[in-house]
Amino acid sequence: MDFSLGERSDTFREEVRSFLDEVFTDEMRERIHRTGVHHDREFHRAMVARGWLAPGWPEELGGQGRDPLEMIALAEELQRAGAPTYGVSTTLMVANIIRHVGTEQQRQRFLPPALRGDIIIALGFSEPEAGSDVAAAQTRAMRDGDGWVINGQKMFTTNAQVADYAFMLTRTNPDAPKHRGLTTFLVPLDQPGVEIRPIHTLSGERTNLTFYTDVRVDDSLRVGDVDGGWKVMTVGLTFERSGAQGGESIRMLEAMERWAAAPRPTGRPPPIGEERVKARLGRAAAENEVSVLMARRCAWLEHSGQLPGVEGSMAKLFASEAITRQSAEFLDMLGPDGIRSQGDPTAVEGGAADYGFRFALGTTTYGGTSEVQRNIIAQRGLGLPRPR
Amino acid sequence: MDLSPTDEQRALIDSYGALYAKESTTARVRAAEPDGFDPALWAVLVGTGVIEMSVEEASGGWGGSLLDLALVAEQQGRHLAPAPVIEAQVAARLLSRVPTRPATSLLGRVLTGDALVTLALHRRTGGELPLVPAGSVANAVLCLDGDRLLAVDVAGGRRGVANLGCLPVADVEAGDVSVLLEGAAAAAVYEEAIDEWLALTACALCGLGSRALEIGVDYVKERHAFGVPIGSFQAVAHGLADAATAVEGGTLLAREAAWSSGADHRRFRQLASLAFGFTTEAARQSSYRSLHYHGGYGFMLEHDIQLYFRRAKAWPAQFAEPDVAFARAEAARLSPGAG
C-alpha cells in the first residue's frame, strides 16, 4: 500500500500551483465573484496555452497523455484555488462523450476546437420537472426531414450565456419506456427559438433557465443512437462523479485557521488557544482528508484500469455533506461576525465561511443529489433491495 | 499510489483473519466477558509472533511496519478480540526506542513472553493511574510522570473496573516504579507511543465498524415488515449508506495514518489523531445504526450486535472523546514542520 500520488503527480502539481499563482489573479477572482460566472476567457486561454484542457487525453487527440494520478493533482489544485473551470469541465465532459460514443465526423468537428478552447458546451440535462430523475426529461425532439425540431425547457443550463452549444437530453419516443425514448443532441445556442433567462443562486453563481421553441437541429448534431440517449448519459454521468473532492472545504478551513491564529488588536489571545476551536478545525481537517482520499481512490481505480462506481458516489456524498456541515459549524465558531458577507470590507477572512455556507448547498444537488448517491451506495454497494 | 495490499500484506490479513475467526468467535468473546481477556487466544497470538512483529530487528524483533500492525489491528477489531495486542505492541515499540538498561531489560522479558507490558494513556492522578488499558492483565505499565518515563510494577496494586466494553482496564497504584528515561526525550517517545496507539485503535475501530455494518446489512435484507424487507425502506437504507461511507472513509484515513508513520512521518501525529477522532464516530455510527435497525432484538443481549455497539464507544473512550483527538491533530497541523 502506498498513499503518495508519486513523483510524476507531485511534479505536475507544482507546475499547476505556479501556474495558478501567476494566472489566477485577485482581479480575476473579483470578476468571478461580481459576475457569478465561473468561466473566464482569459483563464480559459491560459489553460489552453498550457495544453491543460484535456491533459489526460492521448497526445494524438490533442492531450498530453497524463495519467489519472496526475489528473487528480490538477483537479485538486484548481478546486482548492477556486479557479473558474466550470465551462471548461462541462465542455470536456461532453468532448469525452463525443470521443467515446460520437461519430468519426463529430470527433473531427468538435474535439479539436473544444481542446483549443474555441467552443464552450453547456449541459442541458435537468428540466423544471426533472432533476435527479434526469431520465424523466420531457423536452421533445421530433424528426423533420433530415433534421430535428426541439421544443422544451432546460433548467440550470449554467454558462449558456457564454456557450456555443448545449448538450441536451431530449425525448424522441414518448411511447417507449422512460429510459428508452431519449436522444442526445448538441444544440447550437446562437439561433432563433433559443431563449436564455438568468437564474441567480444562493452562492452568487449565475446559471440559466433555457427555452427552446421550434429549434432546428441537423441530424449530424445527434450524439449516439436515436432513442439511445440513456446509454450516452451513463457515460457522461460517470465522468461527473470522478473528480477532485474537498478543495472548497480545504480553502475554507485554511481561512478559518488564519482567523484563529491571527493576533488580536485588543491583545487578547487568539482563539486557536481554545480547545473547542482547535477541535472544530481538527474535525474539518479529518473530513477534508477523507474527502481527498475518497476522490484519490477513484483516480487510483481508474489508474489501475477499473471504473469507479459506488466509490465515486461515496466521495461525492461525503464531500458535499461535509462542507455543508463544516460551513454551518464555522459560522457558529465565528460568532456574530460570521454573517458579515463576502464582499463586505469587514468580512472575516473575505467571508469564507459565509460563502461556504451559501455554496455548500449546491454541491449536495448537482451531479446527483445526496439521496441519489445514498440509493446507489445502498443498492449497488451494500446490495440492499430497491424500494417497492 | 496503490491502495491494494501487497502479497505480503494480503497474507498477513488472511492469516490473522483466519486465526481470529477461529479463536475469537463471538461465543469466545462472550465467554471472556466481563474481564475482556481470553488467555487461550492470547497464547495463540503470542505464539504467532504478534509482539516480535512490532519491534525492529536491531532490538530483537521482526521489524514489522506500523502499517503491518494496522492490518492486524483491523482484524483484531473485526473480531472484537479479547486480547491486548495493540497495547502490548505499542509498549514494546516504546521500550525498543529507549536506550537505557532498564528499558532494554524489560523489553527482553516482553519478547520472551515473560512479561505483558502496557501503556497508560493518562497522567497519574494522585498515586493512581486511572483506567489503564489492559491494566488488569499486564505485569507492568509504561507511563509519563512529568518528564520521566516510568515502568510501574502492577504488583503494587490494581483494581479491575467493570466497564461498558468489558475491557481489561484497571486503576493501577503507581507504587513500585523504575525510571526508564528522563528529560525531553522521555515525553517525545511517550507521545509517539500515544500516536501509535491512536492509529492502531483507529484501525481496530474500522474493523469493528465494518463488521457491525455487515451484520446490520444482512439483518435488514432478511427481516420483513409491512410485507417487504426493511432494507428496501430508504429511511433504513440511507442510514446504512452513510455508515458505509463513514467506515470506508475512516479505513482510508486510518491506513494512511499508519502508512505515514514510516513513509511521511511529519504528518503522522496529525493523521493518527484525525483518524482516531473520525473512526471513533464512524464505528459509533455503524454499530448504532445496525443495532437500531434490529429493532427490539438489537436491545437483547442475545444478539451479537450489542457486543460491537458497546466496544465502539468503550475502546476509544479509554483515551478520550473525538474532540480531544481533533484538537490534538489541529495542534500538530499548526506546529512548524507539520505536513
HADDOCK unambig.tbl for C-alpha pairs under 7 A between the chains (distance, minus, plus):
assign (segid A and resid 1 and name CA) (segid B and resid 2 and name CA) 5.14 0.50 0.50
assign (segid A and resid 1 and name CA) (segid B and resid 3 and name CA) 5.10 0.50 0.50
assign (segid A and resid 1 and name CA) (segid B and resid 4 and name CA) 5.77 0.50 0.50
assign (segid A and resid 1 and name CA) (segid B and resid 5 and name CA) 5.26 0.50 0.50
assign (segid A and resid 1 and name CA) (segid B and resid 6 and name CA) 6.42 0.50 0.50
assign (segid A and resid 2 and name CA) (segid B and resid 1 and name CA) 4.90 0.50 0.50
assign (segid A and resid 2 and name CA) (segid B and resid 2 and name CA) 4.90 0.50 0.50
assign (segid A and resid 2 and name CA) (segid B and resid 3 and name CA) 6.25 0.50 0.50
assign (segid A and resid 3 and name CA) (segid B and resid 1 and name CA) 5.01 0.50 0.50
assign (segid A and resid 3 and name CA) (segid B and resid 2 and name CA) 6.53 0.50 0.50
assign (segid A and resid 3 and name CA) (segid B and resid 3 and name CA) 6.87 0.50 0.50
assign (segid A and resid 3 and name CA) (segid B and resid 256 and name CA) 6.27 0.50 0.50
assign (segid A and resid 4 and name CA) (segid B and resid 1 and name CA) 5.14 0.50 0.50
assign (segid A and resid 5 and name CA) (segid B and resid 1 and name CA) 4.83 0.50 0.50
assign (segid A and resid 6 and name CA) (segid B and resid 1 and name CA) 6.45 0.50 0.50
assign (segid A and resid 275 and name CA) (segid B and resid 327 and name CA) 6.06 0.50 0.50
assign (segid A and resid 278 and name CA) (segid B and resid 327 and name CA) 4.57 0.50 0.50
assign (segid A and resid 278 and name CA) (segid B and resid 330 and name CA) 5.64 0.50 0.50
assign (segid A and resid 279 and name CA) (segid B and resid 323 and name CA) 5.02 0.50 0.50
assign (segid A and resid 279 and name CA) (segid B and resid 324 and name CA) 6.64 0.50 0.50
assign (segid A and resid 279 and name CA) (segid B and resid 326 and name CA) 4.72 0.50 0.50
assign (segid A and resid 279 and name CA) (segid B and resid 327 and name CA) 4.07 0.50 0.50
assign (segid A and resid 281 and name CA) (segid B and resid 330 and name CA) 6.53 0.50 0.50
assign (segid A and resid 282 and name CA) (segid B and resid 326 and name CA) 4.37 0.50 0.50
assign (segid A and resid 282 and name CA) (segid B and resid 327 and name CA) 5.71 0.50 0.50
assign (segid A and resid 282 and name CA) (segid B and resid 329 and name CA) 5.85 0.50 0.50
assign (segid A and resid 282 and name CA) (segid B and resid 330 and name CA) 4.77 0.50 0.50
assign (segid A and resid 283 and name CA) (segid B and resid 326 and name CA) 5.44 0.50 0.50
assign (segid A and resid 286 and name CA) (segid B and resid 274 and name CA) 5.07 0.50 0.50
assign (segid A and resid 286 and name CA) (segid B and resid 278 and name CA) 6.52 0.50 0.50
assign (segid A and resid 290 and name CA) (segid B and resid 249 and name CA) 5.42 0.50 0.50
assign (segid A and resid 290 and name CA) (segid B and resid 253 and name CA) 6.14 0.50 0.50
assign (segid A and resid 293 and name CA) (segid B and resid 252 and name CA) 6.71 0.50 0.50
assign (segid A and resid 294 and name CA) (segid B and resid 249 and name CA) 6.60 0.50 0.50
assign (segid A and resid 300 and name CA) (segid B and resid 1 and name CA) 6.72 0.50 0.50
assign (segid A and resid 314 and name CA) (segid B and resid 245 and name CA) 5.74 0.50 0.50
assign (segid A and resid 374 and name CA) (segid B and resid 238 and name CA) 5.48 0.50 0.50
assign (segid A and resid 374 and name CA) (segid B and resid 241 and name CA) 5.49 0.50 0.50
assign (segid A and resid 375 and name CA) (segid B and resid 238 and name CA) 6.88 0.50 0.50
assign (segid A and resid 377 and name CA) (segid B and resid 241 and name CA) 5.64 0.50 0.50
assign (segid A and resid 378 and name CA) (segid B and resid 237 and name CA) 5.67 0.50 0.50
assign (segid A and resid 378 and name CA) (segid B and resid 238 and name CA) 6.77 0.50 0.50
assign (segid A and resid 378 and name CA) (segid B and resid 241 and name CA) 5.23 0.50 0.50
assign (segid A and resid 384 and name CA) (segid B and resid 221 and name CA) 6.41 0.50 0.50
assign (segid A and resid 384 and name CA) (segid B and resid 231 and name CA) 5.71 0.50 0.50
assign (segid A and resid 384 and name CA) (segid B and resid 232 and name CA) 6.44 0.50 0.50
assign (segid A and resid 385 and name CA) (segid B and resid 231 and name CA) 6.23 0.50 0.50
assign (segid A and resid 385 and name CA) (segid B and resid 232 and name CA) 4.92 0.50 0.50
assign (segid A and resid 386 and name CA) (segid B and resid 232 and name CA) 5.29 0.50 0.50
assign (segid A and resid 387 and name CA) (segid B and resid 232 and name CA) 4.55 0.50 0.50
assign (segid A and resid 387 and name CA) (segid B and resid 233 and name CA) 5.95 0.50 0.50
